[in-house]
Amino acid sequence: MPRGGSRGRDLLSRTEGAHARISQKVKMNMYFILSILVPYLAVGSIVTILFDKTLNDVEDVDNFTDREKLAVMLLWPISVIVFIYGFIKESVSGGNEK
């Protein structure tokens, strides 16, 4: 058998091995991203539901639009911080300021 054929098979096996390692790294990265993204979106969904339910109980406020719900779900840490700040501010001032 000629030497070139052996080198070709060796190169092919090294290429397949490299492809398998890259594929394994991509899978690990995807699982890592999903392990962060899924809980983040789950908490965002819960926060959105709680905010929407709270707004439904208040008579003077319009309900969230779908875009606002999506924004709260994706940016829930900011929404929670603003809510806590407003809640503390109203509690300290006694609700007298507008």
N, C-alpha and C positions, 0 to 999 in steps of 0.2 A: 504494500500500500504506500502511495506517495506521502511524503512528509506534510505537504500542504493540507491534505484532508484531516490529518490529526490536529494540526493547528487550528483549523476551522472549527472542529468539534470542541476543542478546548476554549476557543474564543466564545463559541455559542453557549457553552455551559457557564462561563464566567458572566456573560451578559444576562443569562437567565437568573443566575444567583443575585446579580446586582438588581435586576428588576424585582425579584422577590423581596429583597431588603427594602427597596424603595416603597413597594406596595405595603409592606408591613409598617413602615414609618407613617405612610399616609393614613392607614387604618388607625394607628395609635393616635395620631394627631386629630383625626375626625372624632374618635371616641372622647378625647380630651376636650375638644370644643363642645361637643354635645353634652358632656357631663357638666359643663359650666352653663351652657345656653338653656338647657331644659329647666333646671331649677330657677334660673333668672326669670324666664318667661312665666313659669308657674307662679312665682311670687308676684310678678307684675299682673298676672290675671287676677289673683286674689285681691290685690290692692285696688285694681280697677273695679272689681265687683263691690268691694266695701265702699269705695268712694261713690259709686253710682247709687248704691242702696242708701247711703247717707244723703245724697242730693235728692233722691226721691222723697225722703222724709221731710226735707225743708221745703216750705211752700213757696218762698219768694225766688227760688233759683231755678233756672232752666236746666233740663237734663243734659248730660254729655251727648255730643254728636258722636258718630262712629270714629271720625278722625281724632277727636279728643280722647276717646277711649283707647285708641291705638297709641297715641302719644303718651298717655299715662302708663299704659302697659310697658312700653319700651323705655320710658324715662322715669320709672317708678321711684328710684332713689331721690330724685329731685322733687317729685311730687310729695313724697313722705316728709322730706325736710321742710318744704314750704307749708305743709299742713301742720306739722308740729310747731313751727315758728308762729304761725297764725293762731294756733290754739293757745300757746303760752302767752302770746301778746294779748289776746282777748281775755284770758283768765286773769292776767295781772292788772289790766286796765279796767276790768269789771264790765266790759262790753259797752262802755260809755262813749268811746271814740268811734268815728267812722272814717 
